[in-house]
Every structure is written in structure tokens, then in C-alpha cells.
Amino acid sequence: MDITEHEDVAVDVDELTHVATVEIRRGPNNFFDKDTLGRVADCLAELAEGATRAVVLCSEGKNFCAGADFSGSAAQLIGDGGPHLYDVAIRLFEQPLPIVAAVQGAAIGGGLGLALAADFRVASPESRFSANFAQLGFHQGFGLSVTLPLVVGHQAAIDLLYTGRRIGGEEAMRIGLCDDLVSASDLRERAILRAIDIARSAPLAVRSIRSTMRGALVTQIREAMAHERREQERLQSTKDFVEGIVATTERRPPSFLGE
């Protein structure tokens, strides 16, 4: 089966193991936009129509994904009149294939949301995770309102969301944010081996089990994204949001006023 590839998303299919690797190629930080997420979703949809049974989601370069790029105008993040970013992101949750994310470097903000769209996460001690939205002056997104507490529990989730603090791979493993912790050099190989383990099971059964175990997750995430979007758009008009973005680009601690 020929999979459509794009300049910033590459696909490799191992027909023997029935495992596909989907790699985001926007290194070193792999910031995403609607087009990139749409291309990932398109590739996953095509793979689901073929013989692929499990997918490894990974990225080139230093970091897995640093989320949306806030170095430009904040207005560019609100929307351009087309489909909203989250209208595209929900497709990653709707697709039926089990996904193992290989998280090298940082998964920050929306990048953490992308990692949590996967069923499993493989990290190294050098991996870093942060739901840094409050440090930017606005509300979390990408369905993290549902996925983060589902994975780490309510208390750990609100700790990460309230503070926006970064945690390393060892703490991520301890709280359940990642499922395997290996050396950075073995990270992608371990993700592939986990995917192969899944692909050895009966594929129709795995899809059925996945659908049952995820239950109403897609509906919950869709509803959460709608709420997250409203809160993000409301807070994007505040002085604190402007301060959060400026402080981030200037690499200094923000000074919030509650305005």
C-alpha cells in the first residue's frame, strides 16, 4: 500500500511486522500547526485502511514536540477562518490504530497533548514533559483536560497544570506519564518493540479491545476541546497572556498581574 508522504511527515511501513513508523520532520523542536497535524492524521487514516496493526509516532531532531510556535504573533494562534486546530487534532483520537509515542527530548504544551494522543509513551531520563499553559497565561488544550488526569490521576494532573513545571523522564515514569524508560539511544527501538508486541495479537481483536477500553474517550475529548478552545480564546485577550508570550520569547520568568 502506498502511503502519501509530505515534506514534514514521513511514513515507513514494515510489512513483515505490520508496524508503521510515522515521523514528524520539523526538527529540531517539531512545532506543529494545523497542516502538520492534518498530515499526520491523513497518514494514520491511510495506514488504518491497510495491513498496519500498530504505529510508532516519533519525531526527528532534539525534541519530540514543543507544541505550537509562540515566537510569532499571538493572533496567528487564534485561527485563520478555516478549521480550528482542535478540529484537526480530534482526528488523531478518532483513528483506530494503537499508537506508541517515542518521546525524545521535550514534549511541551500541545506537544504533551500530542504524546497523550498515543496509547503508550516511551521516554528516556533526558525526556522532559510540561503542561506549560498557565505559564503562558492561558488554559490547557489538545484534550489534556481529559487525557492527563486519565493517565496520571487527578492530583498529579492539577499539579502539572497549575504550575506548568517541567518533569524529567524518571518522574514521568513514576507518575505513569510514560510506560517505558530506556536510554536515549534505545528509545525508538523500544517503541518499535512495544508496537511489534501489539501487532502480534489478532488485529481485529486489538481494534475491538481498544474501542472498548477507550470507551467514550473520543466524545469526552471532543467536548473538552470545545471548552478548552473557549477558555483559550477568552484568555488570549488578557494582559497576562501577552506577558506570558513575551516572557517566553525573551526567556525570562513572567510577571503576571491578573489582568
C-alpha positions as CSV (number, residue, x, y, z in Angstrom):
1,M,0.0,0.0,0.0
2,D,1.4,3.4,-1.0
3,I,1.1,6.0,1.8
4,T,1.0,9.6,0.9
5,E,4.0,11.3,2.4
6,H,4.6,15.0,2.9
7,E,7.7,17.2,3.4
8,D,7.3,17.4,7.2
9,V,5.7,13.9,7.8
10,A,7.3,10.6,6.7
11,V,6.0,7.1,6.9
12,D,7.8,3.8,6.9
13,V,5.8,0.6,6.8
14,D,7.4,-2.8,7.9
15,E,5.2,-5.3,6.0
16,L,6.7,-8.2,8.0
17,T,5.8,-6.9,11.4
18,H,2.8,-4.8,10.4
19,V,4.2,-1.8,12.2
20,A,4.4,1.6,10.7
21,T,6.6,4.5,11.8
22,V,5.1,8.0,11.4
23,E,7.9,10.6,11.8
24,I,7.3,14.4,12.1
25,R,10.2,16.1,10.4
26,R,10.1,19.7,11.6
27,G,13.3,19.5,13.8
28,P,14.9,20.4,16.0
29,N,11.8,21.3,18.0
30,N,9.0,19.9,15.8
31,F,6.5,22.7,16.4
32,F,3.2,21.8,14.9
33,D,0.4,23.7,13.0
34,K,-2.9,22.6,11.6
35,D,-1.3,21.4,8.4
36,T,1.2,19.2,10.1
37,L,-1.4,17.6,12.4
38,G,-3.6,17.1,9.4
39,R,-0.9,15.3,7.5
40,V,-0.2,13.0,10.5
41,A,-4.0,12.3,10.7
42,D,-4.1,11.6,6.9
43,C,-1.2,9.1,7.2
44,L,-2.9,7.4,10.1
45,A,-6.2,7.1,8.2
46,E,-4.4,5.6,5.2
47,L,-2.5,3.1,7.4
48,A,-5.7,2.0,9.1
49,E,-7.1,1.1,5.7
50,G,-4.2,-1.3,5.0
51,A,-2.4,-4.1,6.8
52,T,-0.8,-1.9,9.5
53,R,-1.7,-3.1,13.1
54,A,0.3,-0.6,15.2
55,V,2.1,2.7,14.8
56,V,5.1,4.3,16.3
57,L,4.8,8.1,16.4
58,C,8.1,9.9,16.6
59,S,10.0,13.0,15.5
60,E,13.4,13.9,14.1
61,G,15.8,16.2,15.9
62,K,16.2,17.3,19.5
63,N,12.7,17.4,20.8
64,F,9.5,15.2,20.3
65,C,7.3,18.3,20.0
66,A,7.4,21.8,21.6
67,G,3.7,22.4,20.7
68,A,2.6,25.4,18.8
69,D,5.2,28.1,17.9
70,F,4.5,31.2,20.1
71,S,7.5,33.1,18.8
72,G,5.4,34.9,16.2
73,S,2.2,36.9,16.5
74,A,-0.2,35.6,19.1
75,A,-3.1,36.4,16.8
76,Q,-1.9,33.7,14.4
77,L,-2.7,31.1,17.1
78,I,-6.4,32.1,17.3
79,G,-7.4,31.0,13.9
80,D,-7.5,32.0,10.2
81,G,-11.1,31.4,9.5
82,G,-10.6,27.7,8.5
83,P,-10.9,24.6,10.6
84,H,-9.7,25.2,14.1
85,L,-6.5,23.4,15.3
86,Y,-8.6,21.1,17.5
87,D,-10.9,20.2,14.7
88,V,-7.8,18.6,13.2
89,A,-6.4,17.2,16.4
90,I,-9.5,15.2,17.2
91,R,-8.8,13.1,14.2
92,L,-5.7,11.6,16.0
93,F,-8.0,10.3,18.7
94,E,-10.7,9.0,16.3
95,Q,-8.4,6.8,14.2
96,P,-8.4,3.1,15.3
97,L,-4.8,2.1,15.3
98,P,-2.8,1.6,18.6
99,I,0.0,4.2,18.8
100,V,3.3,4.1,20.7
101,A,4.9,7.5,21.0
102,A,8.7,7.7,21.2
103,V,9.3,10.9,23.2
104,Q,12.9,12.1,22.9
105,G,13.7,15.5,24.4
106,A,10.8,17.7,25.3
107,A,7.0,17.2,24.9
108,I,5.7,20.7,25.9
109,G,2.2,22.2,25.9
110,G,0.4,20.9,22.8
111,G,3.4,18.6,22.3
112,L,2.4,16.9,25.6
113,G,-1.1,16.7,24.2
114,L,0.2,15.0,21.1
115,A,2.1,12.5,23.2
116,L,-1.0,11.7,25.2
117,A,-3.0,11.1,21.9
118,A,-0.9,7.9,21.8
119,D,-1.8,4.7,23.7
120,F,1.7,4.4,25.2
121,R,4.7,6.6,25.7
122,V,8.4,5.5,25.7
123,A,10.8,8.0,27.2
124,S,14.4,8.4,28.5
125,P,15.7,10.0,31.7
126,E,16.5,13.0,29.5
127,S,12.9,13.4,28.3
128,R,11.0,16.4,29.6
129,F,7.3,16.9,29.9
130,S,5.4,20.1,30.7
131,A,1.8,21.3,30.5
132,N,3.1,24.9,30.5
133,F,-0.2,26.7,29.6
134,A,-0.5,28.5,32.9
135,Q,3.0,29.9,32.4
136,L,1.8,31.3,29.1
137,G,-1.3,32.9,30.7
138,F,-4.0,30.7,29.3
139,H,-5.9,27.4,29.5
140,Q,-4.7,24.0,28.6
141,G,-5.7,22.5,25.3
142,F,-5.4,19.5,23.0
143,G,-7.7,17.5,25.2
144,L,-5.3,17.5,28.1
145,S,-8.3,18.2,30.4
146,V,-9.3,14.6,29.8
147,T,-6.1,12.7,28.8
148,L,-3.7,14.0,31.5
149,P,-5.8,13.0,34.6
150,L,-6.7,9.7,32.9
151,V,-3.1,8.8,32.7
152,V,-1.5,10.3,35.9
153,G,-4.6,10.8,38.1
154,H,-6.4,14.0,39.2
155,Q,-3.9,15.2,41.8
156,A,-0.8,14.8,39.6
157,A,-2.7,16.4,36.7
158,I,-3.7,19.6,38.6
159,D,-0.2,19.9,40.0
160,L,1.3,19.9,36.5
161,L,-1.4,22.1,35.1
162,Y,-1.4,24.7,37.9
163,T,2.4,25.1,38.0
164,G,3.3,24.3,34.4
165,R,6.5,22.8,35.8
166,R,8.7,20.5,33.8
167,I,9.4,17.0,34.9
168,G,12.0,14.5,33.6
169,G,11.7,11.0,32.4
170,E,12.2,9.4,35.8
171,E,9.4,11.4,37.4
172,A,7.2,10.8,34.4
173,M,7.7,7.1,34.8
174,R,6.9,7.3,38.5
175,I,3.6,9.0,38.0
176,G,2.6,7.0,34.9
177,L,3.1,9.6,32.2
178,C,5.3,7.2,30.3
179,D,5.2,3.4,30.1
180,D,8.8,2.6,29.4
181,L,12.0,4.4,30.4
182,V,15.2,3.5,28.5
183,S,18.4,5.2,27.4
184,A,18.0,7.9,24.8
185,S,19.9,5.7,22.3
186,D,17.4,2.8,22.7
187,L,14.2,4.9,22.8
188,R,12.9,4.4,19.3
189,E,13.9,0.8,19.2
190,R,12.0,0.2,22.4
191,A,8.9,1.9,21.0
192,I,9.1,-0.3,17.9
193,L,9.4,-3.4,20.0
194,R,6.3,-2.4,22.0
195,A,4.4,-1.8,18.8
196,I,5.6,-5.2,17.5
197,D,4.2,-6.9,20.7
198,I,0.9,-5.3,20.0
199,A,1.0,-6.2,16.3
200,R,1.5,-9.9,17.1
201,S,-2.0,-10.1,18.5
202,A,-5.1,-10.6,16.3
203,P,-5.6,-7.2,14.7
204,L,-9.5,-7.3,14.7
205,A,-9.4,-8.2,18.3
206,V,-7.0,-5.5,19.2
207,R,-9.1,-2.9,17.5
208,S,-12.2,-4.2,19.2
209,I,-10.4,-4.2,22.6
210,R,-9.1,-0.7,22.0
211,S,-12.5,0.6,21.2
212,T,-13.9,-0.9,24.4
213,M,-11.2,0.2,26.7
214,R,-11.2,3.8,25.3
215,G,-15.0,3.8,25.7
216,A,-16.4,7.3,25.4
217,L,-12.9,8.9,25.3
218,V,-13.3,10.5,21.9
219,T,-16.6,12.1,22.8
220,Q,-15.1,13.3,26.1
221,I,-12.1,14.8,24.3
222,R,-14.2,16.5,21.7
223,E,-16.3,18.1,24.4
224,A,-13.2,19.1,26.4
225,M,-11.6,20.6,23.3
226,A,-14.6,22.8,22.7
227,H,-14.4,24.0,26.3
228,E,-10.6,24.4,26.1
229,R,-11.0,26.5,22.9
230,R,-13.5,28.8,24.5
231,E,-11.3,29.4,27.5
232,Q,-8.2,29.8,25.5
233,E,-9.8,32.4,23.2
234,R,-11.2,34.3,26.3
235,L,-7.8,34.4,28.0
236,Q,-5.9,35.3,24.8
237,S,-7.4,38.8,25.2
238,T,-5.8,39.3,28.6
239,K,-2.6,41.2,29.5
240,D,-1.3,38.1,31.3
241,F,-1.4,36.1,28.0
242,V,0.6,38.8,26.3
243,E,3.1,38.8,29.2
244,G,3.3,35.1,29.1
245,I,4.2,35.0,25.4
246,V,6.7,37.9,25.6
247,A,8.3,36.3,28.7
248,T,8.6,33.0,26.8
249,T,10.2,34.6,23.7
250,E,12.6,36.6,25.9
251,R,13.4,33.5,28.0
252,R,12.6,35.2,31.4
253,P,10.1,34.5,34.2
254,P,6.7,36.0,33.5
255,S,5.3,38.8,35.8
256,F,1.6,38.3,35.8
257,L,-0.9,40.9,37.1
258,G,-4.2,39.0,36.9
259,E,-5.4,41.3,34.2
